[in-house]
Amino acid sequence: MHKNVVRLLLLLSAGAFLIACGQSSPVSGGGSRLIRVLSNRADLISGGDALIEVVLSGHAPSEARVSLNGTDVTQRFSLDPQNRFVGLVQGMRVGTNTITATVGDDSGGATIVNHPSGGPIFAGPQLQPWTCQAAAVDAQCNQAPVYQYFYLSSNPLKVGLQPYDPANPAADVARTTTDQGATLPFIVREEIGYLDRDQYAIAVLYQPGQDWSAVQPQKQFNHKLVIMHGHACGVAYQAGTAPSVLSYAPANVLGLAGISLSLPTQIIPDSAIHALGRGYAVMSTALDNSDHNCNVALQAESLMMAKEHLVEAYGTLRYTIGTGCSGGSLAQQQIANAYPGIYQGVVITCSFPDAWSTATQFADYHLLLGYFNDRSKWAAGVSWPEPQQAAVMGHISTLNANVSESAQFHVAVPTDHCSGINAQDRYDAKSNPGGVRCTITDAAINLLGPRPPELWTDSEKVAGHGFAGFPVDNVGVQYGLSALKSGKISAAQFVDLNLKIGGLDVDTNATASRTAAVEPALANAYRAGMINETTNYDQTAIIDCRGPDPGLFHDAYRAFAIRARLDAAHGSHANQVIWEGPFLIVGDTACNVNGLDAMDRWLSAVEIDLGNTAIAAKLVADKPGDIGDACWSGIGVKLGDSLCGEAVVPILATPRIVAGDAITTDTNKCQLKPLDRAGDYGAVTFTDAQWAQLQGLFKDGVCDFSKPGVDKQPTIAWQTYEGNGGAVLYGGTPLPVAPPNSGGGLAGPAFAPFQ
C-alpha cells in the first residue's frame, strides 16, 4: 500500500476516534458539540452556504434532524466516505443564522455569520470605483461559474493541456495514477467564477459524466490543494484574470524586467500539470496576483473565500501548499505571516519577504539614481564611476537599481496608470486632487491609515482627506557608509551624496529634505504584516529556491533576510529550507516540482501528528530527515545536503545594508544616535568643512542600526479592517477568537488552522 494512503487512513481513523469520543467543542458561546462548520470559520462564511457536519456519536443518520433558521434541512445531509454525516446547507441570509441539530435525545445550536459573495469580510471597504467583468450580473461582479475541459495528450509533441470536448472525446488522452493509487484518464475540469468582486479559478482531475459533490467527491481527489500566484506588485480598479491553474513553471514565466526563458517542458517541469496528475486541486484568484492587488488583507480575504467555495463544492482539505515566484512569493510570505492557516506549506522561488520592507530598497534606488544620473548635482571635483555607484548600492553594477526602477517604482507614483481608471478620474495634484491615486500605498489605506491633518498638503486639503501614510523613511541614513570605511569611495563623495540625495514627498516628487515615515502608518505596517516580521510565519513549512541574480532585482539575500527574521522572532529557522542552484534566479528548473513533492512528504508527516503541541513545533519535529538546505544542479539533480555557497549564489547587499542595516532589512525607520567623528568612520578623515556639512545634515543624528527600528513590533494575526456598519477601521484590530469547531474542513486536525 502507498505510504501516503497509510498515513491518510491513520489520520481518518484518528479523526473518527476523536469524533466518536465526543472530542468536539461548542460553536459560538452556548453552541453545540453536535455541529461542526467545516468550510470556514463559522463567523466568516460567505455566499450563503456552508459545509456542515453533524456528529452522530454512534447514532444512525435517521435519528438526526437539522434546521437552518427554523427550516428543516436534514435532507441535505448524508454519509461521506469517512462515515461523517455531512451536508451543504444553502440559503443563509446575510448576517446571523442559526443551525440547530438534534441527534437522538441530544440537541443544540450554533451561530453562523454569512457575508455577501462579493465581499468584503475583513479587508475593509472596497476600492472604488470598480469595474466588473462584462458578464457580471450585479455591481459586486457576481456571475455563475463556467466550466471547460482539458486533457493531457499521450502524444509528446502536444505540450501542455489541450482543449477537451466531452461530447467528442479525444483519442490520445494520457492516463495518470494519483498519489492515492487511482488510475484514470488525464482529463481536467477548470472552473472560472467570481468571489470578492474578482475572478477565481479551480482545476481538478475530473471524469466527465460522473457526479462530484463535497460529500461525495470523485475518487481521484487527494483532498490536497495547490494555490498558484502571479508576479510583481501593483493595483487595479477592475476585475482581472486569475493566474493560470493549468500551467506553472517559474523559470519559464519569470516575465520580469524583460526576462523571457521559454524553455521546453523537458527542461522545466510544469508543477500545475504535475499536481493535477497526482490528484491535487489547483486554485488561484485574481486578487492573489500581486501585480493586480498587493494588499495583504485583501489577498488573504480572497484566498479564504475561494478556499471556502472549494471545500463546499469539491470536499474537505488535508492541507494547502502555495507556490509562486517574485510577486507570487511576496504574496505567500506576507499572507502566511499575517493570516496563518491560509497555507500549511509554501514552495517559493525568486522570493521577496513582503511589499513594504522591500520598498525601502526600491525607494533608495530611485533616490540614488536621481543623484548618480544627474551630473549637475555633483560637487566640483566629485565624480562617480560605475563601480563606485555599485559599491554604494551594494551590488556588482547599477543594473539592479535600473531594473528595479523600471519594473516597480511606478506603483508608488499617484499619477501612474492603473487598470480601471481613466485619465479623467486619475489624481492630479492641481487639476484633480480628489481623483484616484494609483499607488499601492493608497490602495492599502485601510491598513496604513490616512496621513494626519497636520501633514496635509494643499491637495489633501482640497480633497478633504489625508492620503495614505507612507511607511518608508531615510532620515539619518548614511548612504555608502561601509563603502566609505572600506576605501571604495572617498569622504568627498560620501558627503556630497548624503547632502544631495534628499527624499520624496507624498506624491513621490523629489525633495531636498529626507523622507520621514508617517505615523501611524509605520506602526500599522508592522502590525498588519505589510512589513513581515515572521511573527506567525513559523506556522508554515517553507521551501525557498534561490539562484544567482546578476542584477535583475531578485536578490538572493532575501531568502536569508527571512531566515534572519525567523531567528530573531523565534530563535530558530527550522521551518525554513533553502535550496540553491546555478540556474538564473530560481536556482533549479525542477525546484517547483521537486519542492512540491518534498513539501507533500513534509506535510503528510505532520498531518498524522495529532498531539497537543503547537503546529510550529510539529513542523520541526515531523520534518523528514532528508528535507533540509541543499545544493542542486540547476536541472533537477540534488548535489549535496548543504547550500551551494557564494561561489554559486552570491549574497549581495542593498543600499541600506551598505549604510549599516542588518540582513533582516526590516528597519523602515531607524533610531538615531549622535554623530561621532572619532568612533564611526574608522580611518576615514573629514575636513572641517565636510564635517560641518554632515553636522548640518544630520543635526538630529544618524542611524543606529544596533537598535530596533522605530515602531518595530510583531505582526498581529488575522486582523480585520471592517468597522461598524461597514465603516473602515484604520489600522485594524484582531478578529475575535475563532468560534470553536469551525474551519475543520480547511485542513486536517493536526494543523487546526483556526483553533
Secondary structure, 3 states (H helix, E strand, C coil): CCHHHHHHHHHHHHHHHHHHCCCCCCCCCCCCCCEEECCCCCCCEECCCEEEEECCCCCCHHHEEEEECCEECHHHEEECCCCCEEEEECCCCCEEEEEEEEECCEEEEEEEEEECCCCCCCCCCCCCCCECCCCCCCCCCCCCCEEEEEEEECCCCCCCEEEECCCCCCCCECEEECCCCCEEECEEEEEEEEECCEEEEEEEECCCCCCCCCCCCCCCCCCEEEEECCCCCCECCECCCCCCCCCCCHHHCCCCCCCCCCCCCCCCCCHHHHHHHHCCEEEEEHHHCCCCECCHHHHHHHHHHHHHHHHHHHCCCCEEEEEEECHHHHHHHHHHHHCCCCCCEEEEECCCCCCCCHHHHHHHHHHHHHHHCCHHHCCCCCCCCHHHHHHHHCCCCCHHHHHHHHHCHHHHCCCCCCCCCCCCCECECCCECCCECCCHHHHCHHHHCECCHHHCCHHHHHHCCCCECCCCCCCCCCCCHHHHHCCCCCHHHHHHHHHHCCEECCCCCEECCCCCCCCCHHHHHHHHCCCCCCCCHHHCEEEEEECCCCCCCCCCHHHHHHHHHHHHHHCCCCCEEEEECCECCCECCCHHHHHHHHHHHHHHHHHCCCCCCCHHHHHHHCCCCCCCCEEECCCCCEEECCCCCCCCCCCCCCHHHHCCCCCCCCCCCCCEECCCCCCCCCCCCCCHHHHHHHHHHCCCCEECCCCCCCCCCCCCCCEEEECHHHCEEEEEEECCCCCCCECCCCCCCCCCCCC
